Amino acid sequence: MPLVLNPLELIQQYFYQYARLNENAGIEFAQSMTSIENRKFLGDNKDFEKTFTKIIEYYQNRRRIEKTDSAEQISQFFFLVARGVLFDWSV
């Protein structure tokens, strides 16, 4: 099934959902996720991040997002920023 949103709209919606998931989990959970030791329990089970990387790849392959960086690098950047916002919210 092809994605119908433009990349910017989809990224906005994706991270809105990310924020809602963290908000619903509560501030204590969010605070625990700001620690590297506590994030280790996720291991390779980072489906939300992996799915986002696939979305970026999808749009890069259709030339809707430039390939100046890899999909993984772009994904890592967005989640770094999102975790920074989460950290700021939780302190």
C-alpha positions as CSV (number, residue, x, y, z in Angstrom):
1,M,0.0,0.0,0.0
2,P,1.6,3.3,-1.1
3,L,2.0,6.1,1.4
4,V,-0.3,9.0,0.4
5,L,1.0,11.8,2.6
6,N,3.8,14.1,1.7
7,P,7.0,13.3,3.6
8,L,6.7,16.3,5.9
9,E,3.2,15.6,6.9
10,L,4.0,12.0,7.6
11,I,7.1,12.9,9.7
12,Q,5.0,15.3,11.7
13,Q,2.3,12.7,12.3
14,Y,4.8,10.0,13.2
15,F,6.5,12.2,15.9
16,Y,3.2,13.4,17.2
17,Q,2.4,9.7,17.8
18,Y,5.8,9.3,19.4
19,A,5.1,12.2,21.8
20,R,1.6,10.7,22.6
21,L,3.1,7.3,23.4
22,N,5.6,8.9,25.8
23,E,3.0,11.2,27.3
24,N,0.7,8.3,27.9
25,A,3.4,6.2,29.5
26,G,3.9,8.9,32.0
27,I,6.7,11.2,33.1
28,E,8.4,8.5,35.3
29,F,8.8,6.3,32.2
30,A,10.0,9.2,30.2
31,Q,12.6,10.1,32.8
32,S,13.8,6.5,32.9
33,M,14.3,6.5,29.1
34,T,16.7,9.4,29.4
35,S,19.3,7.1,30.9
36,I,21.4,5.0,28.6
37,E,21.4,2.1,31.0
38,N,17.6,2.1,31.1
39,R,17.4,2.3,27.3
40,K,19.5,-0.9,26.9
41,F,16.5,-3.1,27.8
42,L,15.1,-2.2,24.4
43,G,18.0,-4.0,22.7
44,D,17.1,-4.6,19.1
45,N,13.4,-4.2,19.8
46,K,13.2,-0.7,18.4
47,D,10.3,-1.3,16.0
48,F,9.1,2.3,16.1
49,E,12.6,3.5,15.0
50,K,13.0,0.8,12.4
51,T,9.6,1.5,10.9
52,F,10.5,5.2,10.6
53,T,13.8,4.3,8.8
54,K,11.8,2.2,6.3
55,I,9.5,5.2,5.7
56,I,12.5,7.4,5.0
57,E,13.9,4.8,2.6
58,Y,10.5,4.6,0.9
59,Y,10.5,8.3,0.2
60,Q,14.1,8.4,-0.7
61,N,13.6,5.7,-3.3
62,R,10.8,7.8,-4.8
63,R,13.0,11.0,-4.8
64,R,10.7,12.7,-2.3
65,I,13.5,12.9,0.3
66,E,17.1,13.6,-0.8
67,K,19.7,10.9,-0.3
68,T,22.4,13.2,1.0
69,D,22.3,11.1,4.2
70,S,21.2,7.5,4.6
71,A,17.8,6.7,5.9
72,E,19.4,5.3,9.0
73,Q,21.3,8.6,9.6
74,I,18.1,10.6,9.1
75,S,16.2,8.4,11.4
76,Q,18.9,8.6,14.1
77,F,18.8,12.4,13.8
78,F,15.1,12.7,14.2
79,F,15.1,10.3,17.2
80,L,18.0,12.2,18.8
81,V,16.0,15.4,18.6
82,A,12.8,13.7,19.9
83,R,14.7,12.2,22.8
84,G,16.1,15.7,23.6
85,V,12.6,17.1,23.7
86,L,11.5,14.1,25.8
87,F,14.4,14.8,28.2
88,D,13.6,18.5,28.4
89,W,9.9,17.6,29.2
90,S,10.8,15.0,31.8
91,V,13.2,17.2,33.9
